[in-house]
Amino acid sequence: MGFTAIKIMGILNVTPDSFSDGGKFSDFQSAISQAHALIGAGADILDVGGESTRPFAEPVTTEEELRRVIPVIKAVRQKHSIPISIDTSKAVVAREALQAGADIINDIYALKKDPEMITVVRESSVPVIIMHMQGTPSDMQVNPVYQDVVGEIIGFFAERIDWITGHGVDRTRLIIDPGIGFGKNLQHNLSILKHLDSFVDVLGVPLLLGHSRKRFLGAITGIPDEQARDLATAVVAALSADKKISIVRVHNVAATRQALLVAEAVRSAA
């Protein structure tokens, strides 16, 4: 049996203050070692980020973000052909990352924060991931409120897709991320997970699920340690495998790969 069609995106946080693994991979050598480990575990895509987007995170300068991510992207590209995603909302960082060997732009602000980002996207030909977030990392978890969380996020994406395609970007390049944990409480996150296929049915674009080690999993399981939530993360991936997701973004690639293989085997059974 072949591997599931769902792609696994391995998270490489080159930051000192990530919510889950802050500081573990912030120096060059440890970042490269982790990149090799994620690829060896079966990652289909490597997502490199140099600015923490955890709740209440402080922004970093463009210069610092470049210092963190560009050498890592160059080093990975020299040894591996794996697609590399640059997790950034800054146009300068995205442009230099593409020049260094990145293949995908992943912007949690859905191209809204930096007005130059749409130019970088239009001038490239790479896939672009746009995410939904209520508020910003500094305030998104203070008191998120929705009347219809799934409907409102779908509406947000419909508007963003129209805006982006109206600026000359082909719709086929777009991937949406509903932003689990980004301006959502426990019930919001659970509603999104229950109705993941609705996003694809209505919008007709690929869907990325980024739930790895998030706080809502701790609320359900009672596990406060983010790194101990890999089992719960894998369970969610398996439960979501038949909900039309295309990419799952996780810290523990090996655990998620096992979960998806089991889900695929069950789904393919006679």
N, C-alpha and C positions, 0 to 999 in steps of 0.2 A: 504493500500500500504506500502511495506517495504521501508526501507531507501536505498538510492542510494548506489551502490557498490563502489563508489569513497570514499576512506578513507580521513578523515580530520585530518591533523596533526596540533596540536596546538603548537604555538611557545612560549617557555619559555626562555627568555633571562636573564640569571643570571649575568648581566654585568652592569657597570655604564655608558657605552657609546654606547649602541645599537642605530642604526639610528632612530628607531621608538619609543622605550619605555625605553631608556637608564636611568638607575638608579631607575626605578619604582619597579623593582623586584630583586634588587641586594643584599638585605639582606635576610637572611634565612626565616624569618616569612612571608614577603611579597611574596617571591618566592613560598612558600608552599600554601599560600592563592590563588595565581594566578593559580597554578597547579590544585587545587580543583575547581576553577572557570571554567577553560578550560574543565576539565573532566565533570563537571556538565552541561556545555553548549553542550556537545555531541562530544567532541574530541575522535577520535579513536586511536590516537597516540599522545604522548607528546614528543616534541623535545626540549631537554635541552642543552643550549649552554653557555659556560663561557668565550668566547672570541669574541668580536665584529668583524664582517666581513663587516661592512659598508665601503663605499668609504673613503680612506685615514686613516683607522683605524690603530692603533699601536698594534703590537703583545703583548701578555702577557706571563709571565713565566709559565712553566709547573706547578710549585708549586701553583701559584695563581689560575690557571684554575682548578686544582684539589680541591683547597679550596672552590671554588665557586660551583662546580657541584656535587661532591660526596655526601655531606650531603643531598642535595636536592633529588638526585636520591634514596638514601637509605630511606628517609622519605616518598617519594611518593610510593615506592615499598612496604613499610610496610602497607599502607592503601589501595592501589589500584592494580588491576591486569592489568591495561592498559599497552600496549606496550610502552616502553620508548626508545627514540632515543637519542644517545649522538652525539651532533654536535661538532666535533673536528677533527683536522688534526694531532694530536699528539698520537703516539702509546701508550705511558704510560697512558694518559688520557683515551683512548679507552679501554685499558685492565682493568684499575681500575673501570671504569664505568660499564663494563660488569659484573665484580665481585660484584659490588654494586647493580646490578639488571637491568641494561639496556639490551635492546633486539635487538637494531639496531645500526649500525655505520653509521653516516652521515658525509662524508668528502668532503668539498668543493674543495679540491685539487685533488680529484679522486685518492687517495693513492700515489700521486707523491711527496709530500713534505717531509714526514718522511719515510725513507727507511725501518723502522721497522714495519710500519703499515701493510704491506702485511703479515708479520708473525702473527700479532695479528688476522688479518682477517682469515688467513688459519687455525689457531689453534682454531677458534671459529666456530660456525655453524649459525651465525645470518645473517639476510639480511644486505646488504651494499649499501648505496646510494653514487653514485659518481657524481660529478657536473662538468660542463664545466665553465671555467673562463679564459678570455683572460687577462693575467697579474696577478697581485696580488691585494688585497684590497688597498694597498698603492698607486697603479698607474693605476688600471684597467679602470677608467673612464676618464683618461686624453685624449685619442684620439683613441678609439676602431675602428679598420678597418677590414672589411671582403670583399671578392669578392662575396662570396655566404654563407651567415651566416648559413643557415640551413644545407647546404651540408658540410660545414667545421666542424660544431659541430657534425654531424653524423659521419664524418671521425674520429674526435677526439675520440668519444665513441667506434667506431669499433676498433681503436688501443688499447684503454685502456682495453676493454673487452678481446681482444686477450691476452694482457699482463697479466691481472689478472687471467684469466682462465689458462694461461700457467704456472702460479705459484701455481696451485693446488686448485683453488677456483671454485666451481661449478657455471656455468652461471646462474642457476635458483635463486641464492642468490642476483643477482645484480639488482639494480634500478638506473635509470639515471635521472638526473636533468639538463635541458639545461641551467640553470643559468641565469634566467631573471635578468637583471640589473648588472650582473657581467661581466664587460668589453663589454657592449652593449649600443648603443644609442637607441633613441626612435624607429627609423625604424627597427633596429635589433630586438628589443623586439617584435614589432608588427608582423614582419615576422615569428618569432619563434611561437608566439601564433596562427597565421593563419595556420601554418603547423605542429602543435603538433603531429597529427596522423602519419606524415611521420617518426618520430623517432621510433615509435612502429612498423610501417610497415616494415622498413628497418632493425632495430636492433632486434626486437622480444623480448624485455625485458620491464618490467613495467616502467612507466614514472611518475615522480613527478613534479608538477608545483609549483614553489615558487615565486609568483608575489606580495605577500601581501604588501600593502602600499608603493610600490616602486616608485621611482622618476618619472618614465615614466607616471605613472597614474596622477601625479601632472602636468606634461607637457600637458597631454590631457585635464584635467578638470580645470586647473588653481588653484587647491587647494594646497597651500604650506605646510599645516600642515599634517604630515604623518598620524597621528591618525584620521584625518578626511577623509581618503581615504578608509575607510572600505566598503562603498557602491560601489565604483568603483572596489574594490577588489572582492566583491561578484558577481558583474556583470561579470567580467572576468571569474570567476569560473563557472558561469552558462553557459556562451558562450562556454567554453572549455569542458563542460561535455560530449559532443558527439565526442570528439577528442581523445578518447582512453587513457585519463589520469587515473592513478590508485590512486594517492595520491595528495591532494592539501594542501600546507603548508601555514597556515595563522595565523594572530594575533587574529582576531575576529571570533571565532568558530561559535557563534550563527548566525551571519549574513550570513556566508558562508553556514552553514547548511540549512538555509531557502532557499537560492538561489539554492542549489543543489536539494533540495526537489521539488521545482517548476520545475526545468529543467527536473528532472526525471519524474514528473507527465506528462509533455508535451510530453516527448519522449515516454512514455508508453501508451499514449492515442491511441484509435482506429482510 
